[in-house]
Amino acid sequence: MKNFEDVRNEYFIELGFKNPESAVFDMSLGRSKLESAIMIERHYTEIGKRFALEVAKESLSNAADNVSMKMKDNAYELDLMDDILEVDKESILSHDNIPEL
């Protein structure tokens, strides 16, 4: 999984900057501190969204790897094997599936 710094660096390179520091420097040229802060905040909001997506993808991948099945509560009433098993949602919702940051 990409860490926050990797996502940030890729984002600014996509925009044509060498690195995050040069992006912040360029964004501050000829602008007031408030204008610069607003512009930088917008970029970091996008970076945060991209990083959240990375974490979500990794969490879902981990959940898929760790999924388990359980018998349905009414399994004794059912005849077909396909109808008596269900995904154990707790195995998907487990905090163990969320990567450490």
Gaussian input, Z-matrix of N, CA and C with variables (Angstrom, degrees):
# hf/3-21g

backbone

0 1
 N
 C     1     B1
 C     2     B2     1     A1
 N     3     B3     2     A2     1     D1
 C     4     B4     3     A3     2     D2
 C     5     B5     4     A4     3     D3
 N     6     B6     5     A5     4     D4
 C     7     B7     6     A6     5     D5
 C     8     B8     7     A7     6     D6
 N     9     B9     8     A8     7     D7
 C    10    B10     9     A9     8     D8
 C    11    B11    10    A10     9     D9
 N    12    B12    11    A11    10    D10
 C    13    B13    12    A12    11    D11
 C    14    B14    13    A13    12    D12
 N    15    B15    14    A14    13    D13
 C    16    B16    15    A15    14    D14
 C    17    B17    16    A16    15    D15
 N    18    B18    17    A17    16    D16
 C    19    B19    18    A18    17    D17
 C    20    B20    19    A19    18    D18
 N    21    B21    20    A20    19    D19
 C    22    B22    21    A21    20    D20
 C    23    B23    22    A22    21    D21
 N    24    B24    23    A23    22    D22
 C    25    B25    24    A24    23    D23
 C    26    B26    25    A25    24    D24
 N    27    B27    26    A26    25    D25
 C    28    B28    27    A27    26    D26
 C    29    B29    28    A28    27    D27
 N    30    B30    29    A29    28    D28
 C    31    B31    30    A30    29    D29
 C    32    B32    31    A31    30    D30
 N    33    B33    32    A32    31    D31
 C    34    B34    33    A33    32    D32
 C    35    B35    34    A34    33    D33
 N    36    B36    35    A35    34    D34
 C    37    B37    36    A36    35    D35
 C    38    B38    37    A37    36    D36
 N    39    B39    38    A38    37    D37
 C    40    B40    39    A39    38    D38
 C    41    B41    40    A40    39    D39
 N    42    B42    41    A41    40    D40
 C    43    B43    42    A42    41    D41
 C    44    B44    43    A43    42    D42
 N    45    B45    44    A44    43    D43
 C    46    B46    45    A45    44    D44
 C    47    B47    46    A46    45    D45
 N    48    B48    47    A47    46    D46
 C    49    B49    48    A48    47    D47
 C    50    B50    49    A49    48    D48
 N    51    B51    50    A50    49    D49
 C    52    B52    51    A51    50    D50
 C    53    B53    52    A52    51    D51
 N    54    B54    53    A53    52    D52
 C    55    B55    54    A54    53    D53
 C    56    B56    55    A55    54    D54
 N    57    B57    56    A56    55    D55
 C    58    B58    57    A57    56    D56
 C    59    B59    58    A58    57    D57
 N    60    B60    59    A59    58    D58
 C    61    B61    60    A60    59    D59
 C    62    B62    61    A61    60    D60
 N    63    B63    62    A62    61    D61
 C    64    B64    63    A63    62    D62
 C    65    B65    64    A64    63    D63
 N    66    B66    65    A65    64    D64
 C    67    B67    66    A66    65    D65
 C    68    B68    67    A67    66    D66
 N    69    B69    68    A68    67    D67
 C    70    B70    69    A69    68    D68
 C    71    B71    70    A70    69    D69
 N    72    B72    71    A71    70    D70
 C    73    B73    72    A72    71    D71
 C    74    B74    73    A73    72    D72
 N    75    B75    74    A74    73    D73
 C    76    B76    75    A75    74    D74
 C    77    B77    76    A76    75    D75
 N    78    B78    77    A77    76    D76
 C    79    B79    78    A78    77    D77
 C    80    B80    79    A79    78    D78
 N    81    B81    80    A80    79    D79
 C    82    B82    81    A81    80    D80
 C    83    B83    82    A82    81    D81
 N    84    B84    83    A83    82    D82
 C    85    B85    84    A84    83    D83
 C    86    B86    85    A85    84    D84
 N    87    B87    86    A86    85    D85
 C    88    B88    87    A87    86    D86
 C    89    B89    88    A88    87    D87
 N    90    B90    89    A89    88    D88
 C    91    B91    90    A90    89    D89
 C    92    B92    91    A91    90    D90
 N    93    B93    92    A92    91    D91
 C    94    B94    93    A93    92    D92
 C    95    B95    94    A94    93    D93
 N    96    B96    95    A95    94    D94
 C    97    B97    96    A96    95    D95
 C    98    B98    97    A97    96    D96
 N    99    B99    98    A98    97    D97
 C   100   B100    99    A99    98    D98
 C   101   B101   100   A100    99    D99
 N   102   B102   101   A101   100   D100
 C   103   B103   102   A102   101   D101
 C   104   B104   103   A103   102   D102
 N   105   B105   104   A104   103   D103
 C   106   B106   105   A105   104   D104
 C   107   B107   106   A106   105   D105
 N   108   B108   107   A107   106   D106
 C   109   B109   108   A108   107   D107
 C   110   B110   109   A109   108   D108
 N   111   B111   110   A110   109   D109
 C   112   B112   111   A111   110   D110
 C   113   B113   112   A112   111   D111
 N   114   B114   113   A113   112   D112
 C   115   B115   114   A114   113   D113
 C   116   B116   115   A115   114   D114
 N   117   B117   116   A116   115   D115
 C   118   B118   117   A117   116   D116
 C   119   B119   118   A118   117   D117
 N   120   B120   119   A119   118   D118
 C   121   B121   120   A120   119   D119
 C   122   B122   121   A121   120   D120
 N   123   B123   122   A122   121   D121
 C   124   B124   123   A123   122   D122
 C   125   B125   124   A124   123   D123
 N   126   B126   125   A125   124   D124
 C   127   B127   126   A126   125   D125
 C   128   B128   127   A127   126   D126
 N   129   B129   128   A128   127   D127
 C   130   B130   129   A129   128   D128
 C   131   B131   130   A130   129   D129
 N   132   B132   131   A131   130   D130
 C   133   B133   132   A132   131   D131
 C   134   B134   133   A133   132   D132
 N   135   B135   134   A134   133   D133
 C   136   B136   135   A135   134   D134
 C   137   B137   136   A136   135   D135
 N   138   B138   137   A137   136   D136
 C   139   B139   138   A138   137   D137
 C   140   B140   139   A139   138   D138
 N   141   B141   140   A140   139   D139
 C   142   B142   141   A141   140   D140
 C   143   B143   142   A142   141   D141
 N   144   B144   143   A143   142   D142
 C   145   B145   144   A144   143   D143
 C   146   B146   145   A145   144   D144
 N   147   B147   146   A146   145   D145
 C   148   B148   147   A147   146   D146
 C   149   B149   148   A148   147   D147
 N   150   B150   149   A149   148   D148
 C   151   B151   150   A150   149   D149
 C   152   B152   151   A151   150   D150
 N   153   B153   152   A152   151   D151
 C   154   B154   153   A153   152   D152
 C   155   B155   154   A154   153   D153
 N   156   B156   155   A155   154   D154
 C   157   B157   156   A156   155   D155
 C   158   B158   157   A157   156   D156
 N   159   B159   158   A158   157   D157
 C   160   B160   159   A159   158   D158
 C   161   B161   160   A160   159   D159
 N   162   B162   161   A161   160   D160
 C   163   B163   162   A162   161   D161
 C   164   B164   163   A163   162   D162
 N   165   B165   164   A164   163   D163
 C   166   B166   165   A165   164   D164
 C   167   B167   166   A166   165   D165
 N   168   B168   167   A167   166   D166
 C   169   B169   168   A168   167   D167
 C   170   B170   169   A169   168   D168
 N   171   B171   170   A170   169   D169
 C   172   B172   171   A171   170   D170
 C   173   B173   172   A172   171   D171
 N   174   B174   173   A173   172   D172
 C   175   B175   174   A174   173   D173
 C   176   B176   175   A175   174   D174
 N   177   B177   176   A176   175   D175
 C   178   B178   177   A177   176   D176
 C   179   B179   178   A178   177   D177
 N   180   B180   179   A179   178   D178
 C   181   B181   180   A180   179   D179
 C   182   B182   181   A181   180   D180
 N   183   B183   182   A182   181   D181
 C   184   B184   183   A183   182   D182
 C   185   B185   184   A184   183   D183
 N   186   B186   185   A185   184   D184
 C   187   B187   186   A186   185   D185
 C   188   B188   187   A187   186   D186
 N   189   B189   188   A188   187   D187
 C   190   B190   189   A189   188   D188
 C   191   B191   190   A190   189   D189
 N   192   B192   191   A191   190   D190
 C   193   B193   192   A192   191   D191
 C   194   B194   193   A193   192   D192
 N   195   B195   194   A194   193   D193
 C   196   B196   195   A195   194   D194
 C   197   B197   196   A196   195   D195
 N   198   B198   197   A197   196   D196
 C   199   B199   198   A198   197   D197
 C   200   B200   199   A199   198   D198
 N   201   B201   200   A200   199   D199
 C   202   B202   201   A201   200   D200
 C   203   B203   202   A202   201   D201
 N   204   B204   203   A203   202   D202
 C   205   B205   204   A204   203   D203
 C   206   B206   205   A205   204   D204
 N   207   B207   206   A206   205   D205
 C   208   B208   207   A207   206   D206
 C   209   B209   208   A208   207   D207
 N   210   B210   209   A209   208   D208
 C   211   B211   210   A210   209   D209
 C   212   B212   211   A211   210   D210
 N   213   B213   212   A212   211   D211
 C   214   B214   213   A213   212   D212
 C   215   B215   214   A214   213   D213
 N   216   B216   215   A215   214   D214
 C   217   B217   216   A216   215   D215
 C   218   B218   217   A217   216   D216
 N   219   B219   218   A218   217   D217
 C   220   B220   219   A219   218   D218
 C   221   B221   220   A220   219   D219
 N   222   B222   221   A221   220   D220
 C   223   B223   222   A222   221   D221
 C   224   B224   223   A223   222   D222
 N   225   B225   224   A224   223   D223
 C   226   B226   225   A225   224   D224
 C   227   B227   226   A226   225   D225
 N   228   B228   227   A227   226   D226
 C   229   B229   228   A228   227   D227
 C   230   B230   229   A229   228   D228
 N   231   B231   230   A230   229   D229
 C   232   B232   231   A231   230   D230
 C   233   B233   232   A232   231   D231
 N   234   B234   233   A233   232   D232
 C   235   B235   234   A234   233   D233
 C   236   B236   235   A235   234   D234
 N   237   B237   236   A236   235   D235
 C   238   B238   237   A237   236   D236
 C   239   B239   238   A238   237   D237
 N   240   B240   239   A239   238   D238
 C   241   B241   240   A240   239   D239
 C   242   B242   241   A241   240   D240
 N   243   B243   242   A242   241   D241
 C   244   B244   243   A243   242   D242
 C   245   B245   244   A244   243   D243
 N   246   B246   245   A245   244   D244
 C   247   B247   246   A246   245   D245
 C   248   B248   247   A247   246   D246
 N   249   B249   248   A248   247   D247
 C   250   B250   249   A249   248   D248
 C   251   B251   250   A250   249   D249
 N   252   B252   251   A251   250   D250
 C   253   B253   252   A252   251   D251
 C   254   B254   253   A253   252   D252
 N   255   B255   254   A254   253   D253
 C   256   B256   255   A255   254   D254
 C   257   B257   256   A256   255   D255
 N   258   B258   257   A257   256   D256
 C   259   B259   258   A258   257   D257
 C   260   B260   259   A259   258   D258
 N   261   B261   260   A260   259   D259
 C   262   B262   261   A261   260   D260
 C   263   B263   262   A262   261   D261
 N   264   B264   263   A263   262   D262
 C   265   B265   264   A264   263   D263
 C   266   B266   265   A265   264   D264
 N   267   B267   266   A266   265   D265
 C   268   B268   267   A267   266   D266
 C   269   B269   268   A268   267   D267
 N   270   B270   269   A269   268   D268
 C   271   B271   270   A270   269   D269
 C   272   B272   271   A271   270   D270
 N   273   B273   272   A272   271   D271
 C   274   B274   273   A273   272   D272
 C   275   B275   274   A274   273   D273
 N   276   B276   275   A275   274   D274
 C   277   B277   276   A276   275   D275
 C   278   B278   277   A277   276   D276
 N   279   B279   278   A278   277   D277
 C   280   B280   279   A279   278   D278
 C   281   B281   280   A280   279   D279
 N   282   B282   281   A281   280   D280
 C   283   B283   282   A282   281   D281
 C   284   B284   283   A283   282   D282
 N   285   B285   284   A284   283   D283
 C   286   B286   285   A285   284   D284
 C   287   B287   286   A286   285   D285
 N   288   B288   287   A287   286   D286
 C   289   B289   288   A288   287   D287
 C   290   B290   289   A289   288   D288
 N   291   B291   290   A290   289   D289
 C   292   B292   291   A291   290   D290
 C   293   B293   292   A292   291   D291
 N   294   B294   293   A293   292   D292
 C   295   B295   294   A294   293   D293
 C   296   B296   295   A295   294   D294
 N   297   B297   296   A296   295   D295
 C   298   B298   297   A297   296   D296
 C   299   B299   298   A298   297   D297
 N   300   B300   299   A299   298   D298
 C   301   B301   300   A300   299   D299
 C   302   B302   301   A301   300   D300

   B1=1.4427
   B2=1.5320
   B3=1.3147
   B4=1.4599
   B5=1.5275
   B6=1.3245
   B7=1.4632
   B8=1.5237
   B9=1.3229
   B10=1.4609
   B11=1.5253
   B12=1.3210
   B13=1.4607
   B14=1.5195
   B15=1.3390
   B16=1.4736
   B17=1.5257
   B18=1.3231
   B19=1.4664
   B20=1.5281
   B21=1.3205
   B22=1.4717
   B23=1.5234
   B24=1.3305
   B25=1.4640
   B26=1.5242
   B27=1.3306
   B28=1.4632
   B29=1.5258
   B30=1.3171
   B31=1.4578
   B32=1.5300
   B33=1.3281
   B34=1.4587
   B35=1.5348
   B36=1.3230
   B37=1.4666
   B38=1.5281
   B39=1.3366
   B40=1.4671
   B41=1.5256
   B42=1.3207
   B43=1.4619
   B44=1.5289
   B45=1.3294
   B46=1.4542
   B47=1.5181
   B48=1.3255
   B49=1.4637
   B50=1.5275
   B51=1.3370
   B52=1.4657
   B53=1.5242
   B54=1.3275
   B55=1.4645
   B56=1.5288
   B57=1.3222
   B58=1.4729
   B59=1.5269
   B60=1.3115
   B61=1.4622
   B62=1.5291
   B63=1.3413
   B64=1.4643
   B65=1.5274
   B66=1.3208
   B67=1.4642
   B68=1.5257
   B69=1.3158
   B70=1.4674
   B71=1.5261
   B72=1.3280
   B73=1.4654
   B74=1.5272
   B75=1.3279
   B76=1.4638
   B77=1.5304
   B78=1.3224
   B79=1.4653
   B80=1.5212
   B81=1.3214
   B82=1.4590
   B83=1.5280
   B84=1.3196
   B85=1.4702
   B86=1.5248
   B87=1.3122
   B88=1.4585
   B89=1.5160
   B90=1.3143
   B91=1.4652
   B92=1.5243
   B93=1.3083
   B94=1.4651
   B95=1.5298
   B96=1.3102
   B97=1.4675
   B98=1.5243
   B99=1.3250
   B100=1.4664
   B101=1.5273
   B102=1.3158
   B103=1.4666
   B104=1.5322
   B105=1.3144
   B106=1.4727
   B107=1.5210
   B108=1.3198
   B109=1.4757
   B110=1.5238
   B111=1.3225
   B112=1.4633
   B113=1.5181
   B114=1.3294
   B115=1.4581
   B116=1.5306
   B117=1.3182
   B118=1.4697
   B119=1.5220
   B120=1.3260
   B121=1.4665
   B122=1.5274
   B123=1.3224
   B124=1.4736
   B125=1.5236
   B126=1.3224
   B127=1.4617
   B128=1.5306
   B129=1.3082
   B130=1.4705
   B131=1.5284
   B132=1.3067
   B133=1.4648
   B134=1.5254
   B135=1.3093
   B136=1.4673
   B137=1.5322
   B138=1.3120
   B139=1.4657
   B140=1.5283
   B141=1.3260
   B142=1.4671
   B143=1.5212
   B144=1.3286
   B145=1.4665
   B146=1.5263
   B147=1.3183
   B148=1.4711
   B149=1.5225
   B150=1.3366
   B151=1.4581
   B152=1.5280
   B153=1.3318
   B154=1.4708
   B155=1.5276
   B156=1.3230
   B157=1.4521
   B158=1.5334
   B159=1.3198
   B160=1.4704
   B161=1.5332
   B162=1.3303
   B163=1.4710
   B164=1.5227
   B165=1.3321
   B166=1.4684
   B167=1.5231
   B168=1.3275
   B169=1.4752
   B170=1.5245
   B171=1.3226
   B172=1.4654
   B173=1.5271
   B174=1.3307
   B175=1.4622
   B176=1.5240
   B177=1.3224
   B178=1.4676
   B179=1.5168
   B180=1.3146
   B181=1.4576
   B182=1.5315
   B183=1.3310
   B184=1.4701
   B185=1.5209
   B186=1.3245
   B187=1.4660
   B188=1.5220
   B189=1.3198
   B190=1.4671
   B191=1.5255
   B192=1.3310
   B193=1.4681
   B194=1.5178
   B195=1.3307
   B196=1.4648
   B197=1.5280
   B198=1.3162
   B199=1.4652
   B200=1.5369
   B201=1.2886
   B202=1.4635
   B203=1.5282
   B204=1.2912
   B205=1.4635
   B206=1.5231
   B207=1.3318
   B208=1.4531
   B209=1.5234
   B210=1.2961
   B211=1.4610
   B212=1.5291
   B213=1.3242
   B214=1.4597
   B215=1.5223
   B216=1.3143
   B217=1.4638
   B218=1.5210
   B219=1.3356
   B220=1.4738
   B221=1.5301
   B222=1.3171
   B223=1.4677
   B224=1.5257
   B225=1.3080
   B226=1.4576
   B227=1.5227
   B228=1.3387
   B229=1.4616
   B230=1.5286
   B231=1.3247
   B232=1.4608
   B233=1.5234
   B234=1.3274
   B235=1.4603
   B236=1.5201
   B237=1.3149
   B238=1.4565
   B239=1.5189
   B240=1.3220
   B241=1.4639
   B242=1.5327
   B243=1.3348
   B244=1.4590
   B245=1.5210
   B246=1.2945
   B247=1.4578
   B248=1.5249
   B249=1.3117
   B250=1.4620
   B251=1.5279
   B252=1.3364
   B253=1.4614
   B254=1.5174
   B255=1.2997
   B256=1.4580
   B257=1.5254
   B258=1.3081
   B259=1.4579
   B260=1.5241
   B261=1.3034
   B262=1.4610
   B263=1.5299
   B264=1.3167
   B265=1.4661
   B266=1.5248
   B267=1.3103
   B268=1.4668
   B269=1.5265
   B270=1.3514
   B271=1.4601
   B272=1.5189
   B273=1.3194
   B274=1.4593
   B275=1.5212
   B276=1.3226
   B277=1.4604
   B278=1.5244
   B279=1.3040
   B280=1.4521
   B281=1.5274
   B282=1.3218
   B283=1.4758
   B284=1.5216
   B285=1.3184
   B286=1.4667
   B287=1.5231
   B288=1.3257
   B289=1.4604
   B290=1.5258
   B291=1.3197
   B292=1.4668
   B293=1.5305
   B294=1.3320
   B295=1.4704
   B296=1.5279
   B297=1.3237
   B298=1.4661
   B299=1.5139
   B300=1.3063
   B301=1.4710
   B302=1.5086
   A1=108.78
   A2=116.00
   A3=121.11
   A4=109.56
   A5=116.01
   A6=118.49
   A7=109.27
   A8=116.56
   A9=121.10
   A10=111.14
   A11=116.68
   A12=120.55
   A13=111.55
   A14=116.96
   A15=120.60
   A16=110.96
   A17=116.13
   A18=120.81
   A19=109.54
   A20=116.34
   A21=120.82
   A22=111.04
   A23=116.89
   A24=120.67
   A25=111.35
   A26=117.29
   A27=120.96
   A28=111.29
   A29=116.31
   A30=120.98
   A31=110.78
   A32=116.89
   A33=119.40
   A34=111.79
   A35=117.32
   A36=119.84
   A37=109.86
   A38=117.23
   A39=121.35
   A40=111.40
   A41=116.05
   A42=121.36
   A43=112.47
   A44=116.87
   A45=120.78
   A46=115.50
   A47=117.16
   A48=120.47
   A49=109.47
   A50=115.47
   A51=120.58
   A52=111.36
   A53=114.89
   A54=121.16
   A55=108.56
   A56=118.03
   A57=120.86
   A58=113.26
   A59=116.56
   A60=119.44
   A61=111.28
   A62=116.37
   A63=118.67
   A64=110.62
   A65=117.37
   A66=120.64
   A67=110.36
   A68=116.90
   A69=121.04
   A70=109.62
   A71=116.56
   A72=120.00
   A73=110.60
   A74=116.98
   A75=120.79
   A76=112.17
   A77=116.57
   A78=120.23
   A79=112.50
   A80=117.06
   A81=119.57
   A82=112.41
   A83=117.30
   A84=120.01
   A85=111.17
   A86=115.85
   A87=121.55
   A88=115.30
   A89=117.07
   A90=120.78
   A91=109.37
   A92=115.23
   A93=118.81
   A94=108.56
   A95=115.83
   A96=119.79
   A97=110.89
   A98=116.09
   A99=120.12
   A100=111.04
   A101=117.07
   A102=120.37
   A103=111.00
   A104=115.96
   A105=120.55
   A106=110.85
   A107=115.97
   A108=120.20
   A109=110.97
   A110=117.05
   A111=120.69
   A112=110.46
   A113=116.81
   A114=120.89
   A115=111.33
   A116=115.84
   A117=120.46
   A118=110.15
   A119=117.05
   A120=120.71
   A121=110.67
   A122=117.91
   A123=121.03
   A124=111.00
   A125=115.74
   A126=118.80
   A127=110.86
   A128=116.90
   A129=119.60
   A130=111.64
   A131=117.43
   A132=119.83
   A133=109.55
   A134=117.05
   A135=121.13
   A136=110.71
   A137=116.93
   A138=120.57
   A139=109.65
   A140=117.00
   A141=120.95
   A142=111.82
   A143=117.01
   A144=120.80
   A145=110.73
   A146=115.77
   A147=119.50
   A148=111.34
   A149=116.42
   A150=119.69
   A151=110.71
   A152=117.00
   A153=120.45
   A154=110.23
   A155=117.10
   A156=120.85
   A157=110.76
   A158=117.18
   A159=121.32
   A160=110.41
   A161=115.91
   A162=120.61
   A163=110.09
   A164=117.22
   A165=120.78
   A166=110.80
   A167=116.72
   A168=119.84
   A169=111.13
   A170=116.15
   A171=119.99
   A172=110.50
   A173=117.14
   A174=120.85
   A175=111.31
   A176=116.24
   A177=120.03
   A178=111.52
   A179=116.36
   A180=120.05
   A181=110.35
   A182=116.19
   A183=120.37
   A184=110.99
   A185=116.78
   A186=120.36
   A187=110.31
   A188=116.90
   A189=120.20
   A190=110.54
   A191=116.51
   A192=120.31
   A193=112.24
   A194=116.93
   A195=121.10
   A196=114.53
   A197=116.80
   A198=119.56
   A199=110.34
   A200=115.53
   A201=120.29
   A202=108.78
   A203=114.78
   A204=121.20
   A205=108.38
   A206=114.65
   A207=119.65
   A208=108.40
   A209=114.93
   A210=120.96
   A211=108.43
   A212=115.67
   A213=119.51
   A214=109.41
   A215=115.54
   A216=120.23
   A217=111.86
   A218=115.80
   A219=119.12
   A220=111.66
   A221=117.77
   A222=121.89
   A223=112.32
   A224=117.89
   A225=120.55
   A226=111.99
   A227=117.51
   A228=121.22
   A229=112.07
   A230=117.34
   A231=121.29
   A232=110.86
   A233=115.32
   A234=120.39
   A235=114.14
   A236=117.46
   A237=120.68
   A238=111.53
   A239=115.53
   A240=120.66
   A241=111.26
   A242=117.58
   A243=120.78
   A244=112.10
   A245=116.50
   A246=120.32
   A247=114.00
   A248=118.05
   A249=118.24
   A250=113.46
   A251=116.42
   A252=119.51
   A253=110.70
   A254=114.95
   A255=120.67
   A256=108.30
   A257=115.72
   A258=120.80
   A259=108.65
   A260=115.11
   A261=120.42
   A262=107.00
   A263=116.98
   A264=121.67
   A265=112.32
   A266=116.97
   A267=119.56
   A268=110.88
   A269=117.19
   A270=119.41
   A271=110.98
   A272=117.57
   A273=121.82
   A274=111.01
   A275=117.22
   A276=121.71
   A277=113.29
   A278=116.85
   A279=121.23
   A280=111.45
   A281=115.84
   A282=120.68
   A283=111.55
   A284=116.74
   A285=120.05
   A286=111.86
   A287=117.30
   A288=120.69
   A289=112.57
   A290=117.27
   A291=120.74
   A292=107.77
   A293=116.90
   A294=119.08
   A295=111.77
   A296=114.87
   A297=118.97
   A298=108.49
   A299=115.66
   A300=120.18
   A301=111.01
   D1=141.31
   D2=176.09
   D3=-72.43
   D4=140.06
   D5=174.23
   D6=-88.22
   D7=174.62
   D8=-175.47
   D9=-58.49
   D10=-42.80
   D11=-178.43
   D12=-62.24
   D13=-40.04
   D14=177.87
   D15=-62.17
   D16=-44.85
   D17=-179.98
   D18=-63.86
   D19=-44.47
   D20=179.20
   D21=-60.50
   D22=-48.19
   D23=-178.70
   D24=-61.99
   D25=-44.62
   D26=178.67
   D27=-61.05
   D28=-40.54
   D29=-179.17
   D30=-61.19
   D31=-49.73
   D32=-177.76
   D33=-68.86
   D34=-32.35
   D35=175.30
   D36=-65.93
   D37=-39.45
   D38=175.21
   D39=-56.39
   D40=-35.56
   D41=-179.07
   D42=-81.06
   D43=-4.74
   D44=177.06
   D45=98.03
   D46=10.36
   D47=178.21
   D48=-93.67
   D49=155.71
   D50=177.62
   D51=-71.22
   D52=-38.75
   D53=-176.34
   D54=-162.78
   D55=171.92
   D56=-178.86
   D57=-61.49
   D58=-35.58
   D59=-178.61
   D60=-64.24
   D61=-42.31
   D62=179.16
   D63=-68.14
   D64=-31.88
   D65=177.49
   D66=-64.93
   D67=-47.28
   D68=-179.58
   D69=-63.44
   D70=-41.58
   D71=178.61
   D72=-61.27
   D73=-48.85
   D74=-179.55
   D75=-62.29
   D76=-38.04
   D77=-179.36
   D78=-69.39
   D79=-21.28
   D80=-177.95
   D81=-90.66
   D82=-13.81
   D83=-178.23
   D84=-67.70
   D85=126.83
   D86=175.44
   D87=70.96
   D88=14.14
   D89=179.99
   D90=-123.18
   D91=156.20
   D92=173.68
   D93=-71.33
   D94=164.72
   D95=178.39
   D96=-59.50
   D97=-39.01
   D98=179.84
   D99=-65.57
   D100=-46.05
   D101=178.89
   D102=-61.37
   D103=-42.70
   D104=178.45
   D105=-62.77
   D106=-44.76
   D107=-179.14
   D108=-62.34
   D109=-41.87
   D110=179.65
   D111=-64.31
   D112=-43.44
   D113=-179.92
   D114=-64.18
   D115=-45.41
   D116=179.78
   D117=-64.57
   D118=-40.89
   D119=179.17
   D120=-60.05
   D121=-41.36
   D122=179.33
   D123=-61.36
   D124=-41.35
   D125=178.85
   D126=-66.34
   D127=-43.05
   D128=-179.02
   D129=-70.57
   D130=-26.08
   D131=172.80
   D132=-64.27
   D133=-44.39
   D134=177.53
   D135=-63.90
   D136=-41.62
   D137=178.46
   D138=-62.40
   D139=-42.33
   D140=178.05
   D141=-60.58
   D142=-40.59
   D143=178.11
   D144=-64.05
   D145=-42.68
   D146=179.30
   D147=-64.78
   D148=-39.77
   D149=178.45
   D150=-67.20
   D151=-40.74
   D152=177.32
   D153=-59.39
   D154=-38.21
   D155=177.62
   D156=-64.90
   D157=-39.58
   D158=176.58
   D159=-59.87
   D160=-45.98
   D161=-179.41
   D162=-65.13
   D163=-41.51
   D164=179.52
   D165=-63.03
   D166=-43.70
   D167=178.86
   D168=-61.46
   D169=-44.12
   D170=179.39
   D171=-64.77
   D172=-40.22
   D173=178.45
   D174=-62.68
   D175=-43.72
   D176=179.11
   D177=-66.29
   D178=-38.32
   D179=176.94
   D180=-62.94
   D181=-44.54
   D182=177.58
   D183=-63.10
   D184=-40.15
   D185=179.33
   D186=-63.42
   D187=-41.04
   D188=178.69
   D189=-63.56
   D190=-37.81
   D191=178.69
   D192=-70.01
   D193=-28.77
   D194=-173.46
   D195=-106.00
   D196=6.04
   D197=-176.69
   D198=-62.92
   D199=144.37
   D200=175.69
   D201=-131.70
   D202=161.70
   D203=-179.49
   D204=-110.22
   D205=155.35
   D206=176.17
   D207=-142.56
   D208=163.39
   D209=178.26
   D210=-75.98
   D211=138.90
   D212=175.32
   D213=-66.22
   D214=153.97
   D215=-179.66
   D216=-59.94
   D217=-33.72
   D218=-178.44
   D219=-101.60
   D220=27.52
   D221=-176.13
   D222=-59.48
   D223=-33.40
   D224=-179.01
   D225=-65.09
   D226=-19.46
   D227=-179.83
   D228=-89.39
   D229=-12.38
   D230=-173.60
   D231=-101.09
   D232=153.33
   D233=-177.70
   D234=-102.45
   D235=-37.14
   D236=-173.62
   D237=-87.61
   D238=138.87
   D239=-178.46
   D240=-59.31
   D241=-38.35
   D242=-179.59
   D243=-62.29
   D244=-27.01
   D245=-176.05
   D246=-89.03
   D247=-7.52
   D248=-176.26
   D249=-100.56
   D250=-9.75
   D251=179.75
   D252=-106.51
   D253=147.06
   D254=174.60
   D255=-144.93
   D256=160.81
   D257=178.07
   D258=-69.05
   D259=134.14
   D260=174.63
   D261=-80.43
   D262=101.84
   D263=-175.00
   D264=-59.84
   D265=-30.49
   D266=179.50
   D267=-62.47
   D268=-31.28
   D269=179.04
   D270=-69.05
   D271=-27.91
   D272=177.82
   D273=-82.40
   D274=-38.07
   D275=-175.71
   D276=-84.01
   D277=-0.93
   D278=-177.52
   D279=-58.97
   D280=139.51
   D281=176.33
   D282=-64.33
   D283=-18.20
   D284=177.76
   D285=-64.89
   D286=-20.00
   D287=179.58
   D288=-80.49
   D289=-16.25
   D290=-178.44
   D291=-86.24
   D292=124.26
   D293=-177.31
   D294=-68.25
   D295=150.17
   D296=174.97
   D297=-73.65
   D298=138.52
   D299=-179.04
   D300=-101.77

